[in-house]
Amino acid sequence: MPEGDTIRRLAERISGRFLGQRVAQSFARDPRITHLDLVGSTLTDVDAVGKWWLLRFDDGRTVYGHLRMDGRFDLGRRSKAPEWQRRLELEMENGWITAIDMPNIGVVATAKEESIVGHLGPDLCSTEIPDIALIADRLRSNGDRPLAGALLDQRNVAGFGNVYAVEVPFIAGVSPHQPVDSIDDLEALVAAGSALIRTNMGRSHRNTTGRRLHTTNMWIYGRQRRPCPWCSTTLVGGAEREMPWGRVSVWCPTCQAIEPTRAVDPARIERALILHPARKLWPIEQPTT
């Protein structure tokens, strides 16, 4: 499932090519939006909130959606996907916007967007710098919930997906199973995750190490049963059905041991980010007051 940085890049791509253009043709084939006709409307804003995309038009309507696992956009030439997969097609002045296999799609009055995204926590990929302390407090309110599950809950913080739910705990030296209210200096972990995702949203590829490797750009994601890059212990993990948070996970049983109280390791974070441009945003990026 695409994460918040991917959706922000998508919004910027659509905006860069089509913002301010009028709709010449409009085809809505999804049963939830068959009434939708945008001909003559102008695209005035393209936004992303967490993992949701939003297309705002000058007639006061917003088309919204979620890619989940299979959704995607074709931009530019008219899509060659089968017509039944083209849930929404908009001919603009500079090409076509086509929503393909979109599992969640709808239209709402722009003034009522809160009914769609109002339940989400602070958006990590917003144009505004996220409030790290607020996010840490929201995570702590989950009590003894495992860290990974709390990070993935978009009601706590919007944008993190499974890559970050694996990588950020590893970088901070905390187990994804560690109860979130037993983690000291949770703010440092959140700040590291925020720095990574906000840096990656401006890049063409997601990378958590700062290195460009042939096999992976991640520390441990997808590397179960391989040596830990920190201590050489064999990485362990579990399938979706085995994890309380319902996602595939990987961790180091030595570096990320579960303890009654576990402290985030700022020195480890600094070392992990030393080659990554995200180091410029950690730990100093904070909202201005």
N, C-alpha and C positions, 0 to 999 in steps of 0.2 A: 504494500500500500504506500503510495507516495507520501512523503513527509512535508512539513510546513515549508522547508526551503525550496522544494520542488514546485509547490503550488505558487509560491511567491515569484519564482522565475517564470512560471507559465503566465501569471498575470502581467508581468512586465513585458513578455513577448507579445501578448495580445495587444496590450496598451501601445507598445512601440510601433506596431504596424497599423492598428485600426482605430485608435482613439480619435474622436471628433468626426468620424465618418458616418454617413447615413446608410440605413439598411435599404437595399434595392429589392431583394427577394428574401422571403422568410418561409421556411418549411419546418413545421414542428410535428414530429411523428410519434413522440412518446405520449401514451395515454394521459399522462399527468399535465401535458401542456398543449394538447391538440387545439385548444382555443386560441393559442398565442399567435398573434400576427404583429410583427415589429416593422413592417414596411413603412418607411418614412421617418422612423425614429433615429435619433443620433446617439451613438455610443459616447457617453460623457465621462465614464470612469470604469476602470477595471481594478478589482481589488481581490485580496486573499485574506481570509481570517482563519488562522489555523490551517486546516486541510480543506476548507471550503473556498470555492471560487465564486466571484460575484461580478456580473456584467450589468452596469447601471446605464439606463437610457433616459433621454430628456423628457420622456412622457411620464416619468415618475414610477417606472417599473424596473425591477431588478430580476434578472435571470440568475439563478444560483444552482450550484451542484457540488458533488463530491465524486472524485474519481474512484475511490476504493481500489479494488484490485485490477479491474479491467477497463475502466474509463480512460479516454484520451481525447485530445483535440487534434484535428488536422487543420493547419493554417496555411493559407495561400491559394493554391489551385484547388478546384473542386475535388472533394474526396472521391477516391475510387472504391471505397468500402461499399459493401452491399447496402442498398437503400434502407433496408430494415434496421441496419446498425446505426444509420445516421439519424440520431434522435432529434437533433436540431441543426439546421443549416441556415446560415445567414450570409447572403451575398453583400459584401461591403464594397466601397469604392476601390479598395486595393486588394481584392481577393475574397476568399471565403473563410468563415469561421464555422467549423463543423464539429459538433460534439458526438463522439463515437462511443457506443456501448456504455452510456452514462447510467450507472445504477441509481443515482440520486440526482434528480433534476426537477426544477420547479420555477415558478414565478411568483413574486410577491411585490407589494407596493414598497418602494424604496424606504419610505418612512416607517415601515414595519419590519425591516430586516432583523430587528432584535428577536423576532419570533423564530428565526432560523439559527442565528449565531449568538444570541444573547446568553445562552447557557454555558458558553465556552469561557475558560479561564484566560488570563493574560496571554496575548498573542506574541510569541517569541519573534516572529518575523514581521511584526508591524513596523511601520516607518518610525514609530516612537520607541525609544529604548525601554525594554521591559523592566518592571520594578522587581528586582531580585528578591528583596526581603518579603514582598507580598507573595511571590510565588513560593518561597520557602515556607511561609506560614500556611499557605493553602495545602502544601504537601504534608506538613506536620499534622494538619487536621485530620488526615487519614488514619491516624493512630498506628496500629500494628500492621497495617497493610504493607506488603513487600514493596520495596523501593521501585522496582520496574513497573509494577502495576499502577503505582501512584503517578509515575512519570508518563505513562501511556494514557491515563485518564484525562481526556481533553477538557474536562470540567475544572481540573486543577491548573493546567497550563496547556495552551493550544500550540501544537506544532511538532512536538516530539513524536516520533514513530519508533518502530522496533530497533532500527539501527542505533538510534541514540539511547534507547533503553538498555542496550547491551554495552555500547561504547562509553557512555558517560560514567556509569558506575565503575567500569574498569579503570578509566583514567583517574577517577577519584579514589580508587582503592577500597571500594565498598561493594559488598555482595548485592546482586539484584534482589536477593531474598531478604536482605536486612530490613527489619521493621522500620518504617520511615521515621517514626517518632523516637527511635533509639540512635539516630545519626547526629553526631555533633558537627557543627559548622556546615549545615546543609546549604547555606548560602553560597559557599565556595563551590560546591558541586553544581548548583543551579547556574552560577556565573560561568563556569566552564562550559556547561551545555549550551547556554545562551550564546557565548562567544563562538562556539563551533557552528551552530546552526545559522547564526546571523552572518558569519563569514562564508559559509557554504552556499547561502542563498545568492551570493553575488558571483559564484563560480560556475563553470560549466559541468562540474562533476562534484560529487560528495566525497570528502576526504577527511578523516579524523586524525591521521598521523602526521600530515605535512610532507610525507614522502610520496613519490610516484613509483610504485612497485608493479611488477608485471602480474603478480598474483592477486593482490588486493591493496586497497587504499585504507583499509581499516585495521585497527589493532587486533581485535579478536572476533569480530562479527563473521560468522560462517566458517570459523576455524576450529570447531570442536575436535578434540582428540589430537590436536597439534600442540607443540610446546608453547607455553606462555612466553610472549616476547619480553617479559619483565624478569621472570625467575626460572623459566624452563620447565615448570610443572606442567603436566598434561592438562590441557583445558577440558572442562566437562560441560555438559549442557543437557537440554531436554527438548522434546517435541512440544508442539502447541498443546496437545491434550495432557501433557505432564506438568505444565507450568500453571500456577494459580492465575496468572494474567493472560493465559490463552495464546501465547506467542512463543515461537522458537527462541531459545536463549542459550547463551554461552557465558562461562565465567571461569576464573582461576580459583581453585579451592584453597590455594596458599595466599595469593595476593588479596583475595576478596573473601577471607574467612568471615563467617558470621560470629558475632560476639554480642554479649549482653548490651554493650554500648560500643559503637564503632565511630571513630573520628575520621572525617575526610582528611586526606593528606595533601595539603597545599603544595609541598615540595614535589610530590609525585605529579600533580597537575602541571606545575611549571616545567618539569622535565618532559612530560608527554606533549606539551604544546610548543616546545622550544623551536621546532622546525615548521610550525604551522602558523600561518598569518593570523589565526585567531588569538595568538598570544598578545596582539595589540589591543584586544578588547577585554582581556582578563588580567587582573581582577578589577580594572579601574572603571569599566563602563557602567555607569549608574544614571538613573533619570535625574534630571536637574529639578530643583525645587524652587 
